[in-house]
Amino acid sequence: MSNDDMMQALRDLATEKGITPETLMGALADALESAYKRLPGAYEYAWATIDPVTGEMRVTAQELNDDGEAFGPELDVTPDQSTLGRIAAQTFKQVMMQRLREVDREMKYEEYAGREGDIVTGIIQQTDARYTLLDLGRVEALLPQAEQVPYERPEPNTRLKAYIVEVRKTAKGPQIVVSRTHPGLIKRLFELEVPEIADGIVEIKACAREPGHRTKIAVWSNDQNVDPVGACVGARGARVRMVVNELRGEKIDIVPFSEDLPDFVAKALQPAKVKEVRIHEDTGTAEVIVPDYQLSLAIGKEGQNARLAARLTGWRVDIKSETQLAEEEAYQTDDWAQGEWVVDATTGEQVWVPADGSEGVSAEAWAAGDPEEGDAAPAETTDDQAEAPAAEAEAEAPGAEAEVDGANAADPALATDGEPG
């Protein structure tokens, strides 16, 4: 084979492999150097070169001194085909194929390195309990089970869009990990369908997603003449419908972003109608008041609407109906006795001890007081019933019951102040 024929073959092979002729000639030179060093009597220090114009291959060598440094003139030790022999020729072939595989893997990695956050389209090749393989053309992507939408059953040989979360460099080439549950997939799909987002006129400020069920996105327009929600929905919902179809029917709520936090929280709870939003910055809570008939809609199925609104806004959302709010406010305005119930060490009975330090009240005295009199009721019954336990104790003696009843009938004061005979 002439040098011209060899150069043409190199160019054809480079085109087939998708690499440059210079890269291929570098691999060829490495293979020639390895093959030469397998020959008997070969110089230890030698290197191969290929003329990029004529395709002439040459092996050059130098002597090494005791310190391992090259010295002396450069010697032309290029072997001819008859000198190479079978083993050297086999080495040449193996090294050449290995270098081509390394170059191919490096090029594939360079193609996808730094593309985390991009969206790719692949054909489903294989699915099992651990992962799904997507054919992206020159490489395969790995879709782990944890990154798949629950209950989504990918069918082989169907096209699927996925979001690149990681590109790993391995000995067998790049390993591309993709996801179908990442919120970034929503943003990328809208970029494909909405030109205003791709141009930067409309921005997706926030995204909250429960994969396979529902997604909320907050959009903002940098041009006051462009409606961000309308741009994302499209004519008769055409744009958002394309995204929903790609997500296998996942519901998408598009709400306008607002820098006014109460207004943003109210919009995030759409489609529910909100009456009022109170922001509690000390607790990071947004208290939302809705009409009674809107409470279930605001909370959503199993709390889904409230959860997504909280993720979208970054605030804890506490939803209350108007009736619940009125009851809480009425409860907080009531006057309550301040104190605590303790156990009397001598009698073992429950005693109410007021917070103001006044005399304690037994449970019986508390129960006998008028509830409407509030804190004063226990205090009034204390003096009247101070001797009640003594009367009860003596009533337990044989024959005392009739005397007590009689005394009560004749003079009620004797039941508390007098001593029964």
C-alpha positions in Angstrom: 0.0 0.0 0.0 1.4 3.4 -1.0 1.5 6.3 1.4 -1.2 8.1 -0.5 -3.5 5.1 -0.1 -2.7 4.8 3.5 -3.5 8.5 4.2 -6.8 8.1 2.4 -7.6 5.0 4.5 -6.7 7.0 7.7 -9.0 9.8 6.6 -11.8 7.4 5.9 -11.3 5.7 9.2 -11.2 9.0 11.1 -14.5 10.0 9.4 -16.1 6.7 10.4 -15.0 7.0 14.0 -15.9 10.6 14.2 -12.4 11.7 15.2 -9.8 14.0 13.5 -7.1 12.5 11.2 -4.4 14.0 13.5 -5.8 12.1 16.5 -5.8 8.9 14.5 -2.2 9.4 13.3 -1.2 9.9 17.0 -2.8 6.5 17.8 -1.0 5.0 14.9 2.4 6.4 16.0 1.8 4.9 19.5 1.0 1.5 18.1 4.1 1.6 15.8 6.3 2.5 18.8 4.9 -0.4 20.9 5.4 -2.8 18.0 9.0 -1.7 17.5 9.8 -2.3 21.2 8.7 -5.9 20.9 11.4 -6.6 18.3 14.7 -8.3 19.4 17.5 -5.8 20.0 15.2 -2.8 20.0 16.4 0.4 21.6 14.9 1.1 25.0 14.4 4.8 24.2 12.6 5.2 20.9 9.6 7.1 19.4 7.6 7.0 16.3 6.5 9.9 14.0 4.2 10.1 11.0 4.5 12.8 8.4 1.0 14.4 8.1 1.5 15.2 4.4 3.2 12.2 2.9 2.1 9.7 5.6 5.7 8.4 5.9 6.2 6.5 9.2 9.6 6.7 11.0 11.0 5.3 14.3 13.8 7.2 15.9 16.0 6.0 18.8 18.8 7.2 21.1 21.2 5.6 23.5 20.7 5.9 27.2 23.5 6.5 29.8 23.7 5.0 33.3 21.4 7.8 34.6 18.7 6.9 32.1 19.2 10.1 30.1 19.3 10.1 26.3 22.6 11.0 24.6 24.3 10.7 21.2 22.9 11.1 17.7 19.3 10.3 16.8 19.2 7.0 14.9 16.7 6.0 12.3 15.5 2.5 13.3 12.3 2.3 11.3 11.5 -1.4 10.7 10.1 -2.7 7.4 7.1 -5.0 7.2 9.2 -8.1 6.8 11.1 -7.2 10.0 8.1 -6.6 12.2 7.0 -10.3 12.4 3.8 -11.8 13.6 4.0 -10.8 17.3 4.9 -7.2 16.6 2.2 -6.9 14.0 -0.3 -8.3 16.5 0.9 -5.8 19.1 0.5 -3.1 16.6 -3.1 -4.1 16.0 -4.0 -4.4 19.7 -2.5 -1.1 20.7 -4.1 0.6 17.7 -7.6 -0.7 18.7 -7.0 0.2 22.3 -6.0 3.8 21.5 -9.0 4.2 19.3 -11.3 3.0 22.1 -9.7 5.4 24.5 -10.0 8.3 22.1 -13.7 7.4 21.5 -14.5 7.3 25.2 -12.7 10.6 25.8 -14.6 12.2 23.0 -18.0 10.9 24.3 -17.1 12.2 27.8 -16.1 15.6 26.5 -19.4 15.8 24.6 -21.5 15.4 27.7 -19.2 16.7 30.4 -20.6 19.9 31.9 -24.0 19.3 30.5 -25.6 18.7 33.9 -29.0 20.4 33.8 -29.6 19.8 30.1 -32.4 17.8 28.6 -31.8 14.8 26.3 -34.1 12.5 24.3 -33.4 8.8 24.2 -34.9 5.5 23.2 -35.8 3.1 25.9 -33.6 0.0 25.5 -33.9 -2.0 28.7 -35.9 -1.8 31.9 -35.6 -3.8 35.1 -36.2 -3.3 38.8 -33.0 -1.2 39.3 -32.8 1.1 36.3 -33.8 1.8 32.7 -31.3 2.3 29.9 -31.8 5.1 27.3 -30.0 5.0 24.0 -28.8 8.6 23.3 -27.1 7.7 20.0 -23.4 7.3 20.7 -23.8 6.7 24.4 -26.3 5.2 26.8 -27.9 7.0 29.8 -28.8 5.4 33.1 -32.3 6.2 34.5 -32.3 4.8 38.1 -35.5 3.6 39.7 -35.2 6.4 42.3 -35.3 8.9 39.5 -38.4 7.4 37.8 -41.9 8.7 38.2 -43.9 6.3 40.4 -46.2 4.0 38.4 -44.7 5.2 35.1 -44.1 2.1 33.0 -41.6 3.0 30.2 -42.2 0.8 27.1 -39.2 -0.4 25.1 -38.3 1.4 21.9 -40.3 4.5 22.8 -38.8 8.0 23.0 -38.4 9.6 26.4 -37.1 13.0 27.5 -34.9 13.1 30.6 -32.9 15.6 32.7 -29.1 15.1 33.1 -28.2 15.1 36.8 -24.7 13.7 36.6 -22.0 12.8 34.1 -19.4 10.3 35.5 -16.1 9.4 33.9 -15.5 5.6 34.2 -13.0 3.1 32.6 -15.7 2.0 30.2 -16.6 5.5 29.1 -18.9 8.2 30.4 -21.8 7.2 32.6 -24.7 9.6 32.2 -27.3 9.6 35.0 -30.7 11.1 34.0 -33.9 11.8 35.9 -37.6 12.1 35.2 -38.5 13.4 38.7 -36.2 16.5 38.9 -38.0 19.9 38.9 -35.4 21.0 36.4 -37.1 18.8 33.8 -40.2 21.0 34.0 -38.2 24.2 33.4 -36.4 22.6 30.4 -39.6 21.3 28.9 -41.2 24.8 29.1 -38.0 26.3 27.5 -38.5 23.9 24.5 -42.2 24.9 24.1 -42.2 28.6 25.1 -40.0 30.8 23.0 -40.4 33.7 25.5 -38.7 31.6 28.2 -35.9 30.6 25.9 -35.4 34.3 24.9 -35.4 35.4 28.6 -38.6 37.5 28.4 -40.4 35.2 30.7 -38.7 33.6 33.7 -39.7 30.6 35.8 -39.0 32.0 39.3 -40.0 28.9 41.3 -41.0 25.3 40.8 -42.6 22.8 43.2 -43.3 19.2 42.0 -44.8 16.0 43.2 -43.7 13.7 40.3 -46.6 11.9 38.6 -49.3 14.0 40.3 -49.0 17.7 40.2 -46.6 20.6 39.6 -46.8 24.3 40.4 -44.6 26.9 38.7 -44.4 30.6 39.3 -43.6 32.7 36.3 -42.5 36.3 35.8 -42.4 38.6 32.8 -39.6 41.1 32.2 -41.8 42.8 29.6 -44.9 44.5 30.9 -46.6 43.8 27.5 -46.2 40.0 27.8 -48.5 38.0 30.0 -46.2 35.3 31.6 -49.1 32.9 32.4 -50.6 33.3 28.9 -47.3 32.8 27.2 -46.8 29.5 29.1 -50.3 28.3 28.5 -50.4 29.1 24.8 -53.3 29.4 22.4 -56.0 27.2 23.7 -53.5 25.6 26.1 -51.4 24.1 23.3 -48.0 24.8 24.9 -48.8 23.5 28.3 -50.5 20.5 26.8 -47.3 19.5 25.1 -45.5 19.5 28.5 -48.3 17.6 30.1 -48.2 14.9 27.4 -44.5 14.5 27.8 -45.0 14.1 31.6 -47.7 11.4 31.0 -50.7 13.5 32.2 -49.1 15.2 35.2 -51.2 18.3 36.2 -49.5 21.7 36.0 -50.6 24.9 37.7 -49.1 28.1 36.3 -49.3 31.1 38.7 -47.9 34.6 38.4 -45.0 35.4 40.6 -45.3 38.4 42.9 -42.7 40.2 45.0 -45.4 41.0 47.6 -45.3 37.9 49.8 -49.0 37.8 50.9 -50.1 38.2 47.3 -47.7 35.5 46.2 -48.9 33.1 48.8 -52.6 33.8 47.8 -51.8 33.1 44.2 -49.8 30.0 45.0 -52.9 28.4 46.5 -54.9 28.7 43.2 -57.4 27.6 42.2 -58.7 28.3 45.8 -59.9 31.8 46.5 -58.1 33.4 49.5 -59.6 36.1 51.6 -56.6 37.2 53.7 -52.9 36.3 54.3 -51.1 37.1 57.5 -47.3 36.8 57.5 -45.6 35.8 60.8 -41.9 36.4 60.2 -40.9 35.2 63.7 -42.2 31.7 62.9 -41.8 31.8 59.1 -45.5 31.0 58.8 -48.1 32.4 56.4 -51.5 32.3 58.0 -54.1 32.0 55.2 -57.8 32.7 55.8 -60.3 31.3 53.2 -64.1 31.1 53.1 -65.5 28.0 54.6 -66.6 26.5 51.3 -63.0 27.0 49.9 -61.2 25.2 52.8 -61.0 21.7 51.2 -60.0 23.2 47.8 -57.2 25.2 49.4 -55.8 22.3 51.3 -56.2 19.9 48.3 -56.3 16.1 48.1 -54.3 14.8 51.1 -52.9 18.3 51.6 -51.2 18.4 48.2 -52.2 21.9 47.2 -51.0 23.3 50.5 -47.7 21.4 50.4 -46.9 22.6 46.9 -47.8 26.2 47.8 -45.4 26.0 50.8 -42.6 24.7 48.6 -43.2 27.2 45.9 -43.2 30.2 48.3 -40.7 28.8 50.9 -43.0 29.6 53.8 -45.0 27.3 56.0 -48.6 27.7 55.0 -51.3 27.5 57.8 -54.8 27.4 56.2 -57.9 28.3 58.3 -61.5 28.9 57.4 -63.4 32.0 58.5 -65.3 29.9 61.1 -62.1 28.5 62.6 -60.6 31.9 62.8 -63.6 33.3 64.6 -63.6 30.5 67.1 -59.9 30.9 67.9 -60.3 34.7 68.4 -63.3 34.1 70.7 -61.3 31.5 72.6 -58.4 33.9 73.1 -60.6 36.7 74.4 -62.1 34.6 77.2 -60.9 35.3 80.8 -59.4 32.2 82.3 -58.4 31.5 85.9 -54.6 31.6 86.3 -53.1 28.8 88.4 -52.6 25.0 88.6 -54.0 21.8 90.1 -51.8 20.2 92.7 -52.2 17.2 95.0 -52.5 18.0 98.7 -49.8 16.0 100.5 -52.0 15.5 103.7 -55.3 14.6 102.1 -54.3 13.3 98.7 -57.0 15.5 97.1 -56.7 17.7 94.1 -56.4 21.4 95.1 -56.5 24.4 92.8 -53.7 26.9 93.7 -54.3 30.4 92.2 -51.4 32.1 90.5 -51.9 35.2 92.7 -50.9 33.3 95.8 -54.3 33.2 97.5 -55.7 30.3 99.4 -56.1 27.0 97.5 -59.5 25.5 96.6 -60.4 21.8 96.8 -62.0 20.0 93.9 -65.3 19.8 95.6 -65.3 23.5 96.4 -64.4 24.3 92.8 -67.2 22.1 91.5 -69.7 23.8 93.8 -68.8 27.3 92.6 -70.7 29.2 89.9 -68.8 28.9 86.6 -70.0 32.3 85.4 -68.2 34.0 88.3 -64.8 33.1 86.9 -61.9 33.3 89.3 -64.1 34.5 92.2 -66.2 31.4 92.4 -63.6 29.2 94.1 -62.7 31.9 96.6 -66.4 32.4 97.7 -67.0 28.7 98.3 -63.9 28.2 100.4 -65.2 29.7 103.6 -68.7 28.2 103.3 -67.4 24.7 102.9 -64.2 24.8 105.0 -65.7 22.4 107.6 -67.4 20.2 105.0 -64.8 17.4 105.2 -65.1 17.3 109.0 -68.9 16.9 108.8 -68.5 14.1 106.2 -65.9 12.3 108.4 -68.2 12.3 111.4 -71.1 11.3 109.3 -69.3 8.0 108.6 -69.7 7.0 112.3 -72.7 4.7 113.2 -75.9 6.6 113.8 -74.4 9.9 112.8 -76.1 10.0 109.4 -79.6 10.6 111.0 -78.2 13.3 113.3 -76.6 15.2 110.5 -79.7 15.1 108.4 -81.8 16.2 111.3 -79.4 19.1 112.1 -79.6 20.2 108.5 -83.3 20.2 108.6 -83.5 22.2 111.8 -80.6 24.7 111.4 -78.5 24.6 108.2 -75.7 26.4 110.0 -75.1 23.4 112.2 -74.0 21.4 109.2 -70.9 23.4 108.9 -70.3 25.4 112.1 -71.9 23.2 114.8 -70.7 19.9 116.1 -73.2 17.0 115.9 -74.2 15.4 119.1 
